[in-house]
Each structure stands twice: as structure tokens, then as C-alpha cells.
Amino acid sequence: MALVRTAGIDRAATTDGVTLTFRSDPRVERELRALVAIETECCTWARWEVRADGDGGLVMHAGTTGHGVAVLQSMFDVPARGVGARGL
């Protein structure tokens, strides 16, 4: 995903999927929300959300259950659940 390369700050595995942090910018937020809207329609097996992180960044979280957790983590190239954060 080009947005991860151009505006990504961090990404981390979570117990239910993945969290990606982006720099806060109106253009980044519009693109991120548009991508999440597409993923919400496409991948209904996961929950997708975008929110401000309180530190001036944007957070995209995708979560699910079962085998879907590993799928989400591999989609965004994060280490396996429980391993912790990995910078971009």
C-alpha cells in the first residue's frame, strides 16, 4: 500500500489483527478513510476503523478472529501476534 510507504509511522500486530499509525494530514486522512471504506465492503470478515491517536497521528486498526488475524497481519507485513511493534 503506497500510503504506508509515504505516510506510515509505525505498524504493530495486535491480538485481533493489526494497527497502523500514519502522520496526520488532511490528504492522508481522506485517502486512509477511502481505503478503509473499500476494505469494509470487500473484507466484511474484519472490522476496520480510523481514529486520531491523541499524539497528532492517525491510527488504522483492522481486527477479526480466528485465522483472519494472521491474514490481516500478513496483508500489512507485521510480525506474528504477540511479537510486538515493528517500525516502517
Sequence and secondary structure as in RCSB ss.txt:
>XXXX:A:sequence
MALVRTAGIDRAATTDGVTLTFRSDPRVERELRALVAIETECCTWARWEVRADGDGGLVMHAGTTGHGVAVLQSM
FDVPARGVGARGL
>XXXX:A:secstr
 HHHHHHEEEEEEETTEEEEEEE  HHHHHHHHHHHHHHHHH TTSEEEEEE SSSEEEEEEE  TTHHHHHHHH
TT   TTS EEE 
